Amino acid sequence: MSDFNQQEIEKEIIKIIDKIKPYLYSEGGDIEYVGFEDGIVYVRMLGACNGCMAMDYTLKDGIEALLVENIPEVIEVKNLEPGEYMG
């Protein structure tokens, strides 16, 4: 994958995540984009989302579903815990 293509994919990922943020804010949560590598989008769920019982549902059935549906290069979304890094 070229750097240009990688940058375009990341722009699209961030655009979709930014559209999701108001919903998360309304519930006291937030999401931080960490990176994209080998088809996996790495995020950090913050605020009320971190440790929330519905976080897995929000991550997989909401965020991951939107990204996979709209960006063919995305195959999965993974949440990183505080202090955890990609790869």
N, C-alpha and C positions, 0 to 999 in steps of 0.2 A: 504494500500500500504506500503510495507516495505521500510525502509530507503535506502537500496541498490537499489531497483527498482526506487525510487524517484531520487536518484543520477544518475542512468543510463538515465532516461528520461531527466533530466536537462542537462546532457552532450550532448545528441542528439539535444535538443532544441538549446543549445549554438552553436553547430557545424553548424546547419542550419542558425542561425542568423549571424554567422561569414561569411558564404558564401554570404549573402545578403549585408553585409556592404560595399563592394567595389562599388556596384551600388549606394547605398545611399551617399557614399563619393563623387562620381562623380557628384552628384546633390547638394553638399554642406550640406548634412544631415548626420545623424548618428542614431544609435539605441542602447539603453542600456537595457540589460536583467536585470529585477528586481527580478522575481521569478515565481514559478509555484505552483498553489494551486487549488485543486478541479477541475482539467481539464482546468484551465484558465492560460494562459501565460501572465504575466504582463511585459510590456516593457515601456520604455520612449523614445519617438521620440525626437531627438535633432537637433540642428543646423537649417538648412533650412527646415527640415521636421516638426519642431514644428510650427504649425499654417499654414502650406502649404495647399492650396486648394485641392491638390491631396493626402494629408496624409491619409484620410479615405480609399481611393482606394488602396494606397500602403499597408496600414495596413491589410485590410480585404481581398482584391483580390490578394495580393501578399504574404505578410508574413503569415497571418493566413491560407491561402489556402495551402501553402507549409508545414506548421507545421501540420495541420490537416491531410493532405494527407500522410505524412511520419511518424507521431507519433500518433497511435490510441488513446492514453490517452489524447491528446489535443483536446478540443472541441471549444476553443475560444481564441482570443488574445485581450487584452485590453491595451490601451495606458493610462499611468498615467501622469498627468500634473505635472510640477515641484512642489514639496512639498506634493504631493498626495502619499499615500501608499497603499499597497495591502490590500485586504479584505475589 
